[in-house]
Amino acid sequence: VQLQASGGGSVQPGGSLRLSCVASGFNFNYYALGWFRQAPGKEREGVACISSTTAGGDTFYRDSVKGRFTISRDNAKNTVYLQMYSLTPEDTAVYYCAAERDERDSSWSGYSDAYTYDYWGQGTQVTVSS
């Protein structure tokens, strides 16, 4: 099993980035996918999640990124994306992708719980600074 995240970088406030995460080694369609982030000195937090294809591919976001970030999945490519616009310094963090098989709680609180995820990528750094 592998999740390979990429696309991070350094941008100025107001800029945009698109993160990608390519998965292998498990049945992608049956897994919910999430993007999490961890800033220095802070706990890991959920950013955006998308339910499995079998559960409808619903999307969920933390309040601070609604309207700025979009999560999507391409099942043909086993890839999940996070398109980020209007980035602010508060978005600076290491971003991780993750996959969850058991979608017990089909809500933001459920999907944003990092402890329910089975597989994790290695993280990609996003730095927003002027």
Backbone as CSV, one residue per row, in Angstrom:
resi,resn,N_x,N_y,N_z,CA_x,CA_y,CA_z,C_x,C_y,C_z
1,VAL,0.852,-1.196,0.000,0.000,0.000,0.000,0.881,1.236,0.000
2,GLN,0.510,2.188,-0.859,1.289,3.420,-0.923,0.385,4.583,-1.302
3,LEU,0.631,5.713,-0.635,0.005,6.982,-0.993,1.132,7.971,-1.196
4,GLN,1.218,8.515,-2.400,2.319,9.399,-2.747,1.770,10.785,-3.025
5,ALA,2.012,11.704,-2.093,1.528,13.075,-2.226,2.573,13.950,-2.905
6,SER,2.097,14.916,-3.661,2.982,15.859,-4.333,2.232,17.161,-4.595
7,GLY,2.963,18.161,-5.053,2.339,19.413,-5.433,2.524,20.566,-4.473
8,GLY,3.128,20.302,-3.333,3.367,21.377,-2.386,4.399,22.357,-2.905
9,GLY,4.553,23.450,-2.178,5.523,24.449,-2.580,5.343,25.730,-1.793
10,SER,6.027,26.755,-2.242,5.959,28.068,-1.597,5.228,29.040,-2.508
11,VAL,4.231,29.712,-1.963,3.453,30.684,-2.722,3.223,31.919,-1.870
12,GLN,2.880,32.995,-2.533,2.534,34.220,-1.825,1.072,34.171,-1.405
13,PRO,0.693,34.941,-0.414,-0.720,35.021,-0.024,-1.586,35.363,-1.230
14,GLY,-2.699,34.673,-1.331,-3.575,34.838,-2.466,-3.292,33.886,-3.606
15,GLY,-2.196,33.170,-3.508,-1.828,32.233,-4.553,-2.604,30.932,-4.479
16,SER,-2.265,30.030,-5.386,-2.960,28.753,-5.446,-1.978,27.610,-5.667
17,LEU,-2.400,26.430,-5.265,-1.646,25.210,-5.471,-2.628,24.073,-5.667
18,ARG,-2.178,23.034,-6.360,-2.965,21.810,-6.459,-2.125,20.640,-5.970
19,LEU,-2.600,20.001,-4.933,-1.947,18.816,-4.406,-2.533,17.575,-5.061
20,SER,-1.682,16.603,-5.263,-2.114,15.316,-5.821,-1.641,14.202,-4.911
21,CYS,-2.375,13.125,-4.907,-1.993,11.958,-4.113,-2.370,10.716,-4.905
22,VAL,-1.359,9.974,-5.306,-1.571,8.766,-6.098,-1.530,7.561,-5.172
23,ALA,-2.540,6.729,-5.265,-2.659,5.565,-4.385,-2.392,4.267,-5.141
24,SER,-1.896,3.292,-4.422,-1.694,1.970,-4.993,-1.755,0.930,-3.893
25,GLY,-2.106,-0.295,-4.281,-2.085,-1.393,-3.337,-3.384,-1.681,-2.621
26,PHE,-4.439,-0.937,-2.929,-5.738,-1.221,-2.336,-6.815,-0.787,-3.329
27,ASN,-8.057,-1.223,-3.060,-9.148,-0.913,-3.976,-9.632,0.515,-3.750
28,PHE,-9.116,1.394,-4.552,-9.307,2.839,-4.380,-10.774,3.225,-4.274
29,ASN,-11.619,2.628,-5.098,-13.033,3.028,-5.163,-13.759,2.845,-3.835
30,TYR,-13.304,1.915,-3.021,-14.016,1.580,-1.784,-13.550,2.389,-0.572
31,TYR,-12.636,3.304,-0.799,-12.063,4.062,0.303,-12.459,5.531,0.254
32,ALA,-12.788,6.068,1.407,-12.877,7.514,1.551,-11.458,8.063,1.593
33,LEU,-11.317,9.288,1.153,-9.996,9.909,1.087,-10.038,11.257,1.789
34,GLY,-8.961,11.567,2.447,-8.919,12.825,3.153,-7.585,13.530,2.990
35,TRP,-7.648,14.837,3.081,-6.440,15.655,3.184,-6.399,16.241,4.596
36,PHE,-5.274,16.079,5.238,-5.040,16.608,6.575,-3.818,17.511,6.506
37,ARG,-3.656,18.322,7.525,-2.465,19.162,7.581,-2.012,19.313,9.016
38,GLN,-0.726,19.573,9.145,-0.149,19.791,10.471,0.863,20.906,10.384
39,ALA,0.583,21.962,11.121,1.496,23.090,11.221,2.409,22.879,12.422
40,PRO,3.581,23.512,12.419,4.505,23.348,13.553,3.850,23.690,14.879
41,GLY,3.968,22.805,15.830,3.420,23.045,17.153,1.931,22.849,17.285
42,LYS,1.299,22.382,16.214,-0.153,22.190,16.235,-0.504,20.733,15.940
43,GLU,-1.708,20.369,16.308,-2.171,19.019,16.029,-2.572,18.880,14.561
44,ARG,-2.537,17.648,14.098,-2.988,17.381,12.751,-4.499,17.625,12.666
45,GLU,-4.935,18.261,11.598,-6.345,18.575,11.449,-6.843,18.213,10.056
46,GLY,-8.093,17.832,10.001,-8.703,17.523,8.721,-8.956,18.790,7.922
47,VAL,-8.707,18.718,6.633,-8.902,19.858,5.751,-10.090,19.609,4.819
48,ALA,-10.073,18.480,4.155,-11.139,18.141,3.204,-11.182,16.634,3.043
49,CYS,-12.377,16.116,2.845,-12.546,14.676,2.700,-13.575,14.399,1.621
50,ILE,-13.442,13.236,1.017,-14.396,12.811,0.004,-14.726,11.355,0.280
51,SER,-15.994,11.047,0.302,-16.395,9.685,0.615,-16.043,8.743,-0.538
52,SER,-16.162,7.455,-0.269,-15.860,6.476,-1.300,-16.829,6.606,-2.470
53,THR,-16.430,6.043,-3.578,-17.303,6.068,-4.748,-18.605,5.347,-4.451
54,THR,-18.508,4.244,-3.727,-19.693,3.469,-3.383,-20.610,4.212,-2.432
55,ALA,-20.072,5.164,-1.687,-20.883,5.966,-0.762,-21.336,7.275,-1.387
56,GLY,-20.967,7.498,-2.640,-21.482,8.657,-3.342,-20.491,9.760,-3.649
57,GLY,-19.276,9.649,-3.131,-18.280,10.668,-3.433,-18.624,12.034,-2.866
58,ASP,-19.290,12.071,-1.723,-19.634,13.351,-1.098,-18.385,14.025,-0.549
59,THR,-18.420,15.356,-0.551,-17.266,16.115,-0.090,-17.574,16.874,1.195
60,PHE,-16.549,17.061,2.006,-16.668,17.717,3.302,-15.430,18.591,3.500
61,TYR,-15.626,19.742,4.147,-14.536,20.689,4.346,-14.575,21.290,5.747
62,ARG,-13.390,21.621,6.240,-13.379,22.418,7.468,-13.807,23.829,7.105
63,ASP,-14.373,24.523,8.061,-14.991,25.826,7.774,-13.993,26.814,7.176
64,SER,-12.773,26.802,7.640,-11.813,27.823,7.229,-11.375,27.691,5.768
65,VAL,-11.684,26.566,5.130,-11.261,26.399,3.731,-12.442,26.338,2.776
66,LYS,-13.645,26.360,3.299,-14.815,26.321,2.428,-14.809,27.490,1.458
67,GLY,-15.071,27.189,0.205,-15.068,28.209,-0.820,-13.704,28.499,-1.406
68,ARG,-12.652,27.961,-0.773,-11.281,28.179,-1.271,-10.628,26.881,-1.751
69,PHE,-10.962,25.775,-1.106,-10.360,24.483,-1.427,-11.412,23.566,-2.046
70,THR,-10.960,22.713,-2.952,-11.839,21.712,-3.553,-11.123,20.366,-3.581
71,ILE,-11.764,19.356,-3.023,-11.227,18.001,-3.087,-11.955,17.251,-4.192
72,SER,-11.218,16.432,-4.905,-11.821,15.622,-5.958,-11.036,14.326,-6.095
73,ARG,-11.658,13.355,-6.741,-10.987,12.075,-6.937,-11.152,11.632,-8.371
74,ASP,-10.108,11.004,-8.892,-10.147,10.416,-10.224,-9.893,8.931,-10.039
75,ASN,-10.953,8.165,-10.054,-10.824,6.744,-9.771,-10.049,6.003,-10.860
76,ALA,-10.099,6.502,-12.075,-9.354,5.857,-13.152,-7.844,5.989,-12.942
77,LYS,-7.456,7.055,-12.251,-6.038,7.299,-12.006,-5.628,6.999,-10.569
78,ASN,-6.576,6.518,-9.764,-6.291,6.261,-8.338,-5.660,7.485,-7.674
79,THR,-6.239,8.628,-7.949,-5.642,9.873,-7.480,-6.696,10.759,-6.821
80,VAL,-6.310,11.391,-5.745,-7.139,12.392,-5.087,-6.398,13.722,-5.155
81,TYR,-7.171,14.770,-5.390,-6.597,16.105,-5.554,-7.126,17.047,-4.481
82,LEU,-6.339,18.073,-4.213,-6.798,19.175,-3.383,-6.400,20.459,-4.099
83,GLN,-7.380,21.102,-4.687,-7.138,22.391,-5.337,-7.325,23.486,-4.297
84,MET,-6.313,24.314,-4.147,-6.333,25.349,-3.118,-6.183,26.726,-3.761
85,TYR,-7.108,27.606,-3.476,-7.069,28.983,-3.959,-7.019,29.933,-2.763
86,SER,-6.682,31.176,-3.045,-6.691,32.238,-2.032,-5.972,31.809,-0.759
87,LEU,-4.796,31.271,-0.938,-4.039,30.763,0.208,-3.615,31.898,1.131
88,THR,-3.595,31.598,2.403,-3.168,32.549,3.430,-2.033,31.935,4.239
89,PRO,-1.304,32.743,4.976,-0.226,32.183,5.822,-0.736,31.127,6.799
90,GLU,-2.003,31.212,7.182,-2.574,30.221,8.100,-2.725,28.842,7.450
91,ASP,-2.584,28.774,6.153,-2.646,27.481,5.457,-1.287,26.785,5.417
92,THR,-0.268,27.442,5.906,1.057,26.857,5.908,1.104,25.631,6.813
93,ALA,1.524,24.506,6.249,1.556,23.247,6.994,2.113,22.157,6.084
94,VAL,2.366,21.014,6.694,2.601,19.804,5.905,1.235,19.169,5.651
95,TYR,0.957,18.878,4.402,-0.328,18.308,4.017,-0.162,16.817,3.744
96,TYR,-1.077,16.042,4.294,-1.049,14.598,4.162,-2.343,14.106,3.508
97,CYS,-2.217,13.097,2.671,-3.406,12.424,2.183,-3.561,11.107,2.938
98,ALA,-4.791,10.651,3.040,-5.069,9.437,3.788,-6.281,8.728,3.204
99,ALA,-6.374,7.436,3.499,-7.473,6.618,2.973,-8.138,5.852,4.106
100,GLU,-9.462,5.827,4.072,-10.249,5.179,5.112,-11.213,4.185,4.489
101,ARG,-11.205,2.940,5.000,-12.098,1.912,4.461,-13.457,1.893,5.152
102,ASP,-13.481,2.055,6.447,-14.705,1.879,7.224,-15.362,3.220,7.473
103,GLU,-16.302,3.589,6.668,-16.978,4.884,6.761,-18.157,4.795,7.734
104,ARG,-17.836,4.688,8.993,-18.902,4.512,9.993,-19.705,5.785,10.211
105,ASP,-19.023,6.919,10.137,-19.680,8.196,10.422,-19.584,9.070,9.187
106,SER,-20.682,9.153,8.454,-20.680,9.880,7.184,-20.985,11.350,7.405
107,SER,-20.139,11.991,8.192,-20.286,13.415,8.451,-18.893,14.019,8.513
108,TRP,-18.816,15.343,8.600,-17.512,15.985,8.684,-16.764,15.494,9.926
109,SER,-17.439,15.391,11.048,-16.764,14.960,12.275,-16.206,13.553,12.118
110,GLY,-16.915,12.718,11.375,-16.435,11.374,11.152,-15.255,11.321,10.197
111,TYR,-15.414,11.960,9.068,-14.373,11.909,8.048,-13.126,12.698,8.443
112,SER,-13.255,13.656,9.322,-12.101,14.465,9.712,-11.352,13.877,10.904
113,ASP,-11.786,12.729,11.377,-11.113,12.059,12.490,-9.938,11.256,11.952
114,ALA,-8.743,11.723,12.211,-7.555,11.090,11.640,-7.387,9.649,12.108
115,TYR,-7.903,9.327,13.289,-7.703,7.994,13.843,-8.481,6.919,13.086
116,THR,-9.427,7.305,12.262,-10.216,6.321,11.511,-9.575,5.957,10.174
117,TYR,-8.490,6.613,9.820,-7.864,6.367,8.525,-6.861,5.218,8.613
118,ASP,-6.831,4.434,7.554,-6.003,3.230,7.535,-4.617,3.458,6.943
119,TYR,-4.550,4.281,5.928,-3.292,4.475,5.215,-2.989,5.967,5.079
120,TRP,-1.704,6.290,5.146,-1.261,7.686,5.092,-0.131,7.855,4.095
121,GLY,-0.140,9.016,3.437,0.969,9.398,2.591,2.055,10.070,3.408
122,GLN,3.113,10.461,2.742,4.300,10.960,3.430,4.247,12.450,3.720
123,GLY,3.324,13.186,3.140,3.229,14.618,3.399,3.945,15.454,2.366
124,THR,3.386,16.633,2.119,3.998,17.597,1.208,3.855,18.978,1.833
125,GLN,4.936,19.729,1.818,4.977,21.025,2.513,4.319,22.114,1.678
126,VAL,3.443,22.864,2.313,2.841,24.055,1.703,3.233,25.249,2.566
127,THR,3.872,26.233,1.958,4.292,27.437,2.660,3.707,28.652,1.963
128,VAL,2.974,29.440,2.731,2.359,30.659,2.190,2.989,31.841,2.918
129,SER,3.720,32.628,2.172,4.463,33.719,2.795,4.767,34.784,1.761
130,SER,4.781,36.022,2.239,5.146,37.121,1.350,6.638,37.422,1.442
